[in-house]
Structures are given as C-alpha cells and as structure tokens.
Amino acid sequence: MKKPKISWMKWMSNFFSQVKDILRKGDITDALFENLEELLLQADTGTAAAEYLVAQLKKEASEKRLKDSWKLMDCFKEQLVILLGETISPVHFAVNGPAIFLMVGVNGSGKTTTLGKLAAYFKSQGKKVFLGAADTFRAAAIDQLEVWAHQVGVEVIKHKEGADPGAVAYDTVKAAAARHADIAMIDTAGRLHTKTSLMEELKKVKKVIQKEIPLAPHEVFLVLDATTGQNALNQAKMFKEAVGVTGIIVTKLDGTAKGGALLAIRQELNVPIKFIGVGEKVETLHPFNPSSFVESLLNPQLFQ
Ligand code: GDP
C-alpha cells in the first residue's frame, strides 16, 4: 500500500485548523453546523460521533445564548475529550502473581508487532515480561514473536505449529507464575473474524487461563488497524462480544490520512483506547491520553 505523504499527526493538526476556521467565521448559523459536520464526516469520524459533536455544540449555543461562533471552541475541545474517553484508563495489573494480557485482532492488524512493542514498553518500566506464542496456526507468527522476544530480551513460551492454543496459554501462565513474572502477554490467532470458530477458540483460551488464575485475563487488548475504517469497527464488535475487550490499541496511524477513525472507534464501542501505534519500530507505541492528545492538537508547535 502506498503511504499517504501526509503524516497522521500533521493531518490531525491540519484538521484542527480547519475546525478553527469554521468556528472563527463569526455568527452561529445552520450553515456553520453543516460545514462542521461535513468536515467531521470527511475525517472518518463516523456519523454517530459527528452528529454527537454537532448536537453538543448546538445545545451549548442555545443554552448559553451564544452569538459568537468562536465561543464554541472550548466546548468542541471538551466534547472531543469526552468522546475519546475523558480519563486515561491505566493498565490493570494483578495484585498477586502475574498480570495476564490477551492480545486479539485479525491477521495483519499489527498484533504481533504491537506485542513486541508492548513487551519493550513494560520492560523499560522494570517489569518482568513473558510472552506466549498462542497463534499456533502460522509458524511465521511463532517465529516473529521469537524475533521480538529476542530483540527486547524477554522469554517466550511456544509449542509447535498447529498445537492447541489453550495449551500454550496455560503453559505461559504457569511459567510466568512460577518464575515470578509481572506480566504474561499471550498472542492469539487472527484468522478470518467472520468464522465463529476463531471466536470459540478465543473463548476457550480465556477459559483455560481462568482455570489457573480466575481473575485473568487482566486486560484483553484488541489491536485494530486504523487504515481499515468501518471494517475495523465490525471486527471490534465481534471480539468485544466474544472475549470482552478491555482496551483498544490502534495501529498504523502513521499510514492513514484519516485520524478521525479514533473517534468512531471510541464512540461506537465504548472501550478505551489505551495505546496508539505510529510505525514499525519498537519506539512507535505510545500510551493514549485523550486530554493531552487534544491539547497537543491545539499547539501546533508540538508537531514541528
Ligand atoms: P499480525 O498479523 O496482526 O500479528 O500483524 P503483524 O504484527 O505481523 O503486522 C502486520 C504488518 O503491519 C507488519 O508489516 C508490521 O510491521 C506492520 N505494522 C504493525 N504496526 C504498525 C504501525 O503502527 N505502523 C505501520 N506503518 N506498520 C505497522
């Protein structure tokens, strides 16, 4: 896929200056709200998020009897933070024993890469991390995880290709507990999400983990490729229903010129976005904090 020339961060900054242009015009008119909604839709925010934002601004304007459109800017910012999930939800760790994080997502979404980046992120915080190669459908997935584990300097538990993913998950949890790890992150298969068998498989993996640690998994991270738009949302709904997603990790935001997908994802799923991926290298995963994200968009110097 040819990458758009414009980076996501620059795009978001550009998007915000267009919002500013619309709100700077003067009078509050129907045309202003229509222009704003159109801009949001073009940005892939999805209809629900676009309608919500515009409705909130209309409400603000009428309740406060505002005349000057620029006064809507603060309200727009506030509502954006609310849409993105007001407070950052920290990652949940276990009180006793290792925290178990299950990684789910369709093939190609960036699951294994993200797992490697997360391992590096947690290791840099002084955590002892184990990885479990429970995507046993593809030998390449096991190899790829091993490469990451080697690069980051963490242990990986693996079986042969075609082995029972539940058995790998079980061994990973056991090993992590026995060796006093802080975190065990388990990769899973991501074959076609439309096949019920994958969802059944994931449910089984979850059950096996819970036999060993009843409160686990402490996090179920769904990895979504930002460039897949509406499709990502449909996938997300299925995973959420099957295994109860606790956090979303949006990848490939460096490869999309439509960062509004973040809003659509948050709005429709009501699951916090916990990390964003903006590249292939290990340092390109960032914790996601809605308030500082919106603030940074309003301070263009941060993009230089
Ligand atoms: P998986 O099948 O879900 O495990 O996906 P992979 O981890 O193998 O990733 C698929 C491709 O996406 C690989 O070429 C990764 O390098 C790439 N990738 C993953 N995350 C990102 C990201 O944030 N940005 C970019 N540009 N590429 C990414």
Residues whose N, C-alpha, C, O or C-beta is under 5 A from the ligand:
A	BS01	GDP	V106 N107 G108 S109 G110 K111 T112 T113 T114 T251 K252 L253 D254 G255 G277 V278 G279 E280
